[in-house]
């Protein structure tokens, strides 16, 4: 089998981190990718209807060959296989950016889309997660759903689910950040704060900023994402969510990057902020302990309360930390190098395709 494979990629929710990840992966991959996509809409709608739409398009128009199917958890893979059986004859990788399983033993799934992620995971050859935190979060939820599903209880499915689960951090394109870090391009200001507000605890953010103003601290901040709930009297600049160049320029120009997303499974803006030598202030929850060097945990992670966040910001302003960041991040950021990560994904894709081909060649 050729080392350059044909990948059929179906993305039902092509926007935000999913779009950015696929654009980088396809650009850096040595394989040939055919991408079919739908725009981002409500995730429950995609889980309900995307498989039907893709099945209709493939059954009518698809005549090409492929060695592996790549999709995300926004797809109901079981339903797709039922409607396009030939897809099930090749390996399938599902990349989990998030998951929509019920979040406690108390929450009973009331709609079919709430368990679609589990059936997709069971149907896939492998399931890739964007962080160890996300994988550790998914497995107990999957176990709870399995335990509440009578037709699945006689079968011990959890071990096979765990065996096919792996962590592949999404490749993040840092080229724009590096461009704006060219000497003379952008000057940073320690009193500018960069914040992403989508899926954020805006109450926590407003509370911390209120405390800072009461203490007489002057600052400005840049937001990406919905800003309707951010306190209107705070000095800020809001950037369009798809303006990657503006994000990179703002991160390089800011002195501090703040996250108020305590449950995040991944955060590409954190990686870009580190590359731009922006001091990170991150919740001591979710994925964030994975995204920064352990040596920075004590000074950069905070318990998500307004007081602790305000205290971390004041500490960041009290002393110039640029030399410390340079020392700690020069090697650390290679962990998130897009080319290296894409090579790792490429290699695993080839292993799956070759293994599948060998298994079928041995079949009687």
N, C-alpha and C positions, 0 to 999 in steps of 0.2 A: 504493500500500500504506500502511496506517495506521502511524503511528510507534509505536503500542502494539501489540506483537506477542504471539503466543501461543507460549510456550516449553514444550516437553515435556522435563522434567528427570528423568533416571533415575539414581539413586545407589545402587550395590550395597553401599556401605560407609559407611553414614550414622552417623558417630561422629567424635569428636575434631576435628581441624582441618577435615575435610570438612564435618561438620555445621555448625561455626561459620561457615565460609566461605559455605555455601549459605544459612544463615539470614540472614546479613547481606546477601548479594547479592539474595536474593528480597525482603527488606524494603525495600532502597534502590532497586531497579530500577523503571523506569517500565513495564516489560512485564508481561504476565500469565503467571505460572508455574504449571504443574501438576507437582507433585513426587511421584514414586513412589520408594519407598526400601526397602532391606533393612538390617537391623542389622549392625554391624561384626562379622565373623567372620574366620577365617583368610583372608588375601588370596588364596591359591592356590585356596581353595574358591570364592571369589567369581568368580575368573577362569574357573573351570571350569563353574560352574552358573548364575551370575546371568543370563546371556543367555537361558537356557532358561526360567527363572522369569518374567522380564519378558515374554518372547515369549508365554508362555501367558496371562498376565494381559491383555496388550494385544490379543491375538487374540480373547479371550473377551469383554472388557469395554470396550475403548477405542472410543468413538464420536465423540470430539471432533476438532477440527482443530488443527493446529500449524504454525508457520512455521519452527521450528528445533528440532533435538534437541540437548540439552546433557547430557553425562554425564562420568564420570571414567575414569581409566585402569584402575579396578577392573572395568570392563565389557569383555567381548570383543565389540567392535563388529561385527566381520566376521561372527561367529556370529549376532548379533542381526539384522543385515541379511538374512542368509540365511533366518531364521525369520519375520521380519516385513518383507517386501520394500518395503512402502509407506513405511517409515521412511527408506529410502535415497533417496527422492524429494525429500527436503528437506535443507538444509545440516545438518551435524553438527559440533559443537564438543566436543572431548574435553579436559578439564582434567587435567593431570598434577600430582598432589600428590607422587607418588613413582614409581618404576618398578621392575619386577621382572625386567628383562633380566639375563642372566648377566653378571657383573661383571669378566670378563677374557677374553682370547683363549683361555686355557687351559680355562675352564669351558665345557663343552659342555652345551647345553640337553638335558635328559633327559626332561622332561615338557612336554606341549603348552602348559600355562599359562605356561611360562617365555618363550615367544615371543609370547604373546597381545598384549602391549603394542605390539609392532612391527606386527602385522597390524591392530590397532586404529588406530594412527597412520597407516598407509597408507590405511585406509578412510575416515578422517575428512576433513571439508572443511578444518578447521584444528585444530591441537593447541596448547593454551595451557599454558605452564609457569609454576610459581609463583616461579621465580627464574632469572636468567641462569646461575648456577652449575648448576642442574638441567638446563637446556637443553644447556649445554656438556658435561655429564656424559652425557646421553642419546645425543647424536649418535654419539660413538665406539662406544658399546655397540651401537647400532642397525647401524652400519657393520659391526662384527665379526659380528653375526648374519647380516646379508645376505651377507657373504663366505663364510659357512659353509653357506649354504642353496643347494644346486645349482640348484633350479628358479627361483631369483630372480637368479642371477648374470648371465645374459645381459641383464637389464634394469637400466638405471642408475637406481635408485630413490632414491638418497640425495639428489640435488639437489631432487627434488619434495618429499621429506620435510622438508628444510631450508627450503624456500620456504613451507611451510604452518605452520611453527613460530614462535610468538611468546611473549613474556614478558608475563604479566599478574599482577602481585603480588596475592595474595588480599586482599580488603577485611577489615580487622580492626575490630571494634566496640570503641571506646574509651569508650563512654558510662559504664560502671560505674567505670572508672578516674577519669574526670573527676568523677564524683559523689563518690568517696571523697577526692578532692583538695580538696574544699570546705574552707576554713579551719575548723578545729575538729573535723572529722570523724575524721581519722586522723593520728597523729603518727608520723613515721618514726624508725627507729633504725638508725644506720650499722652496727651490729654484727649485724643480722639479714640473713641471706643467703637469697635465693629461688632454688630449683633445681628444674628439671623433670627427672625421672629416667627417663621413658619413652625408650627407644632411646639411653640415655646410657651413657657410659663411667664406670660407678660405681667401678671400680678407681681411675681417675684422681681422682675426687672423694674417695674414702676416703684415698688417698695424700696429697692436698693438705691435707685436714683433720687428718690425723695429724701432718704437719709443723707446722701452725699450733699445735696443742696442745703439741707439743714446744717451740715457741718461747714458750710462755706466753700465747698469744693467746686471749682469751675471745670467744665468738660463739655465736649460735643460728642455726638455719636452718629454712626451710619447704620441704617437698618436695611436688610434684604428680606422681603416677604411682607405679609399683611401688617399694616401699621395702625389700623383703626383703633386698636385698644391701647396703644402706647400713649402715655400722658401727653396731651397736646401742647403743653407749655414748655416741653423740653426741647432744647436746640438740636435738631437732627436733620440728616439728609437721607432720603429713602431712594434706594436704587431698584431698578426693574430686576425681577428675578432671573431673567434670561440674559442680562447684560454682563457676560463673563469678564469682559475687559474692564468694565467699571468696578466689578468686585475685586479684581486683582489689584487695580490701582488704589482702591480704597484700603485694602488690607495692607499694602506696602506703606501707605501713608498714615495708617493708624498706629497707635502705640500699644493698644490692648485689644485682644479678641476675647469676647465674653460669650459663653453659651448659657442659655437658660432653658435647655432642653434635657431635663433630667432622665428621660426614658429613651434617649437616642440609641439606635442600633449602630449607627455610623454617622460621621460628620465630616464631609469633604472640606468644608470651610475651615475646620480646625487644621487639617493638613496644609492647606494653602496659607493659613495664618502663620504656621510654624515656618514654612518656607520663606515667608516674607519677614521673618524675625519679629513677629507681633507677639507680645507677651500673652500667653493663654491663661484665662481664668475660667475653669470648667467645673461642672457639678461632680461631686464625688459619687456619682451613680452612672448607670448606663455604660456606654462604651468608653468613656473618656480616659479611664486609667490605662487603656490599651493604646491610646493615641499619643501619649507623651512619655518621655523617658521616666523611669521610676524615680530618678534623682529629683525630678521636679514635682512629684506628687504632693509633698508637704507644703509647697508654696503656691501651687497652681490650682489644686482641687479644693472645692469648698462644699460644706454642707449647705444644701439649697434653701437658705433663709435670707431675707433681705439684709440683715445685719452682717452675716458672714460674707455675702457678696460685696457689700459696701466696704467692709474691712479689707478684703482682698484687693479691691481697686485702689484704695488708699495706699496699701503697701506697695503696689506696683508703681504708683506715682512717686513714692518716697525715694526710690533709688533706681538709677539706670541699670537695667538688667541685660543690656544688649551683649556684653561680653560673655555673660553666663549662657545666654541662648546660643551664641556662636559655638561655644565649646560643647554644649550638650547635644546640639542638633545636627552638627556636621555629619556624623555617622548615623544617627538615629533616622534621619529622613531617607536614607537609602532603603529602609524597610518599606517605604511607600513609593519607591521609584516605579513609574508606570511601565517602563520597558521591561524591567525585571519581573514585575507582577504578571504582565501579559505573557512573557515567555513561560512562566510557571503554569499559567492557564492553558497555553498552547500545548505544552508538553502533556498535561493531564488529558486534554481533549484527544490528543493522538493516542495515548495509552488506551483510552476507552474505545476509540474507533478500531484500533488494531486488535484489541482483546475481543471485541465483538466479532470482527471478521474471522479471527482464528477459531472462536467457538463455533461459528456457523460452518466453517470449512471442515471441522471434525464431526459435525452432525451426520448421522447415517442418512 
